[in-house]
Amino acid sequence: MSRDVAVLGAGMHPWGKWGRNFVEYGLVAARAALADAGVAWPDVQYVAGADTIRNGYPGFIAGATFAQALGWSGARVSSSYAACASGAQAIDTARARILAGLCDVALVVGADAAPKGFFKPVGGDRPDDPDWLRFRLLGATNPIYFALYARRRMAVHGATLDDFAAVKVKNARHGLANPNARYRKEVALEDVRESAVVADPLRLLDICATSDGGAALVLTSMDFARRHGVSDPVRISGLSTVTPTFPKTVLDLPDFATDSAMTAEQPERPFRSAIADAAYEEAGIGPDDLSLAEVYDLSTALELDWYEDIGLCEPGGAEELLRSGATALGGRVPVNPSGGLASFGEAIPAQAIAQVCELTWQLRGQADGRQVEDARTGIAVNQGLFGHGSAVIAVR
């Protein structure tokens, strides 16, 4: 049985620091996606919301929040939280319902209004919560973890500060032409080098900002798409939300320690590469089939890790791949043609959805000013806290 679902509509609210309610951003994105699909709101049978934990009770029940804001219609709803993978979890829920034959048309929405500066734990004393403890006991903010990963790349693979800076330069250049990006300004290597140190070795321009924004998709069955007059839609052909395999020997947010590998063999694939591999297997393709990739560049160094995790090169080959120009527009497989988090910043529940919006526009040939030539296949990957992660493969 085909596991394809059609992406009929994609819409976004531009990223920034707008100071308004997150629901407004989601509504703008949802209405744009519905208009793009040519689908009326009453025709939507299912709403999958990606949750935000910083915006009160409405954020915890995002599916119902957006359904009410659009106007109660009797549609069924769900709400998903998986940290940075929340949007992909919502996509997965909607896709599963379509493939099960329980609905033909689903709307997926995620939006956030983020705080200034880096993220902090949700309020209150929670001494049994590892995420709370890593801030209070270790002072380990998100950039501390990013810096540890960067130091590892430098020690194991010989990455340099200029390699990290070159990722920012590339993504900033890509984001220039993206009307939804928050930062649309060219950046030079010197700008990155001279920006303030946040968590050594990473500078301010190596680390993504926190942003407000929203993104939405209209997903349908292939039969509905054909009846709707769309014979060749962008399709989601693979989606992975796998968890780590024991023993997990890489330190990930918000862990303090890894599993012991003394009495058990390490898995064939570490967690992040397993996320992408499962999606490739489901879609029946491999890394060599990719036209482009959208990866979760929380830091410049993490983008280099993703090159290896999604199979663009062997471990240790990311720096040379970057230096060759293969991951820039015009290269063999452009990475983050949208501009990535470097140009957007994080709007956590919206970001995985926004990545699929970008894949959709690229595969349709609608990414003006940043179009990947002859784009046919793309992957979007990210990682959230506590073993959450996602990979979505879109084809046309």
N, C-alpha and C positions, 0 to 999 in steps of 0.2 A: 504494500500500500504506500502511495506517495505520502511523504511527510511535509510536503510543501504547503505553505500558506502564502497568500498574496499580500503584498504591501501596497494598498491602493492610495493611501494618503500619508503625508508627512508634514508636520508643522512645528514651529518653534516660536517661543518668545525670546527676543535677544537677551543674551547674558549681560549682566552689569551689576551695579549696586543701586537698585531703584527705590528701595525703602517702602515697598508696598506689600500687601498680603500675597502669600504664595499662590493662593487660589486664583488670583487675577492672572498670574503668569500661565498657570495651567489652562485657564479658559481661553486665553489668546492662542496658545498652542493647539488646543483641541479644536477650536473653530477653524483654524488654518488647516489642520489635517483633514477635517470633514469637508471643507471646501475643495481641497486638493483632490480628495477622493470622489467628489461629486455625490456624497452620501448625506442625507439629511439626518439630524440628530435622532428623530423618532425611529429611524430604521436601525439604529444601533441596539443590539440585543444584549451586549455584555460590556461592562466597563471594568478595566483592570487598572487600579491605581497603584503607583509606587509611593511608598510612605516617606514622610519626613518626620524626624523625632524632635525637631526644634520649633515646631509651629503649633503646639497645643494639640488638643484632642482631634481637631479636623485633620491634622497631619498624620495621625495614627490610623485614620479610617479614610484614606485618600480616595479610594474608589467611590464611596458614598458621597464624600465631600464634592467631588467633581460632578457626579451624577446630579446632585441637588442643585449645584450652581448652574448646570446646563438646563435644568428643569426636569423634575421627576417625570419619568416616562415609563416606569415599570421595568426598566432594564435590570438585569442581574449584575451584581458587583462583587469584586474582591479587592483586597488591599494587601500589598506585599512589602515586607521590609527585609532587606539583605545588605544594609549599608550601601557601599558603592555599586553593588550588583542589584539593587532594588528594582531599577528599571527593567533589567533583563529578566528578573523573576516575574515581573508583571507581564512582559512579552510572552514568557514561557507559559504562564497560566492561561492567557488568552489563546495562544496557539494550541495548547492542549484541548481547550474547550471546542475550538473549531475542528480539530482533527477527530475529536470524539463524536462529531456530528450534533453537538448540543447547541451550536449557534453558527450563523453564517457571517455575522459582522460584529467585530469587537473594536472598541476604542481603548487604547493604552495611553495613560497620561502620568507624567511625573513633573513636579515643580518644587522649588525650594526658595526660601528667603534665608540666606546664610548670615552668620555673624561676621563682624569685622575681625580680621586676623585669622589665626589658625583655629581649628575646631578644639573645643574643650569638652569635658564630660558633661552629660546631662546633670542638672542640679540635684542636690540631695546627697546624703551620706549613704554609700553602698559598698561597705567593706568586703562583700562577697562578689563584687563585680570586677573582673580583671581589667576592663576598660577604665573604670574609675581608679583602680589601684595603680595602674601604670603611670597615670598622671600624679597621683598623690604620694606614692612611695618612691618612684624613680624619676619623676619630672620628665617622663618620656613622652613628649608631644609627637605628633605625626612627623614633623621634620627630623626628629632624632632618628626615627626608624629609616627615613629616606637616606639620611647621612650614613647610617650603618651599611645599607645596601651599596651606596656609592663607594665607601671605603673598601668594601669587599671586592667590587669590580676593579678598583685600582690595584688592590693587592693580588688578586687572582689572575686578572686579564690585562693588566697594564694600562687601563684607561687613564686618561689625563683630564685635568680641569678643562682644557680646551675642547676635548671630545664632548664633555657635558655641555659646554657653552655652545658648541656647534649644533646640538639638538635644538636648543632654544632659538638660535638664529634661523634654522630651517623652518621650525613651526611658526615662528613669528612671520616669516615671509609667506608661508601658506595662508595664514589667517588674514593677511591684508585684504583679500578679496571676499572674505566671508561676512556678509551683512549681519549675521547673528553673533559674531565674536565680540567679546568685551574689549580686547586689546587688538588694535589694528594699526600697529606701528612697527616698522622695520627695526631690528635689533642687531647690533654689531657684537663681535666677540669681546671687544673692549668694554662694552656696556655690561656684559655679564661679569667679566673679571672684576670690574670696579664696583659692582653692586655689593651691598652689605652682606657680611657673612651671617647666615641664619643658624646653620648647624654644620660645622666644618666637615667636609669640604664644600658644602653647597652654599651658594649665594642666593640672594633674594630672587634673582631672575632665573635660578635653576628650579624653583619651587612654584607650584601653581597656587593661584589665589583662591579665596572662597567667594562664591558669586551667587546672585539671584538669577533664576532663569527657569524655563519650562520647555518641555518637548512632548510631542504626541504622535501616535501612529494609528491609522485605521488598517486593521488586519481583516482579511476575509478568506473564505474558502475559495479554492480555484474555480469551482462551479459558479459561485456568485460573481467573481471577477469577469468571467466570460459572459454571463447574463447581463452584466453591467457594461458590456462593450469593450472590455480590456482583455485582449487575447494574449498579450505578452507582458504581464506585470513583473515587476521585481518580486522575487520570491525568497522567503526564508526557508532554506533547505536543510539547515543544521543548527541546533542550539544546545549548548552544554552548560549545565550548572553543577558539575561534579564536585564532590568534596575531596579533601586530601586522603591519601592512603597511608596507613600507619607503617613504619614510623615516619613522622613528618620532621625532617631534620633541617629545615630552613626556618629561621625566626621571622614570623609575620606579625603585623599589627593584630591585636594588642598583646601578643604573647610575651612572656618573660623568659621562657626557655623552650627548647625543642624536645621532641621525644628522644628517648635513648635508642640507639641503633646497635647496642651491644648484643642483644639476643634475638634480633629479627632483621632479616634482610631489608635493605632500603628498597623502596619501590622503583620500578624501571624508569618511571618518569616523575620528576618533582611536580608539585601541585600545579604551578602556573602552566607548565607545558602540557600537563594532563588535561587541563581545561580546554585548550585549543585542540588537542589530539582527539578528544571525544567528539567535538563538533565536526572535525574533518571526517571522522569515520561515519558519522550520521549522514553527512552531506555527500559522501562518496568522492571526495576530492582530497588534495594534499596542498602543502604550501606552494608548490610549483605552479598551481593553478590560479593563484591570487593575482588580481590586478592592483589591489590596494589594501591597506589595513588601517583601522582606527584603533589605537592602543591607549591604555590609561596612563598617560605621562604625568603622574603625580609629581615626579621630579624628572629632570633631564636624564639622570643616570638610570632610572627605572625604564625609560623608553628603550635604552640599549638592552636591558635584560629581556624586554618583550620581544625584540628581534629574534633572539635565540629561542624564547619560549614558544613562539608561533612557527618556528622552523624556517625562518628566512636565512639562517646561517647556523653553523655549528657553534657550540659554546666557545666563547672567546673571540668569535669572528665579528661581533657587532660593531666594534670601532672601525674596522676596515670597511665593512659594508657602508657605514655612515660616510666615511671619508671618500668612498668611491662615488658618492652621489646617487647610489641605487635607491635610497629611501626618500629622495627629494622629488618634487614634481618634475616629470620628464625622465626620471630614473626607472629602473626595472620594476620596482614595486613601491610606489610612494606610500609613506607612513604618515598618518595624520594630515592628509590634505586639507582637512577642515581647519587646521591650526592647533588642534588638540587642546588639552587643558592649559597648555602654555598660553593660548590665545583666549580661552573661555574662562578658566577657573572652574572650581567644583560647585555644581548645584546638584547635590548627591543623587536624589531620586530621578532626576531628569537625564543624567549624563549618559547612561547606557542606551536610553531611548534616543538621545541626540546623536549618538554614534550611528545608530541604524538609520536615522534621518539622513545623515551624510552619505551612508552607503547607497541609500535609495536615490538621492539626487545624482550621485556619481554614476550609478548604473543606468539611470535614465538619460544621462548626458546633460543635466541641468545645473551643474556646479560651475556657474559662470566665473571665469577668472582663476579657477583652481581645478579645472576639469582634468581628470586622468584619462588619457587617450584610450579609446576602445575598452573602457572598463566593463568587465563581464562578471567578475567574482570578487567579493570583498569579505573581510572578516573584521569583527569588532570584538575586542576583549577588554575585560577589566577584572579587578579583584576587590572584594569587600572584606570586612572583618570576619573573624571566627569561621574560616573555611568556606566563605562565600566567594564565588567568582562566576564569570560567565564568558561564553564565546558565542557569537551569533554569526552565521554565514549567510550572506545574501547573494543571489545569482540572478542573472537575466540572460 
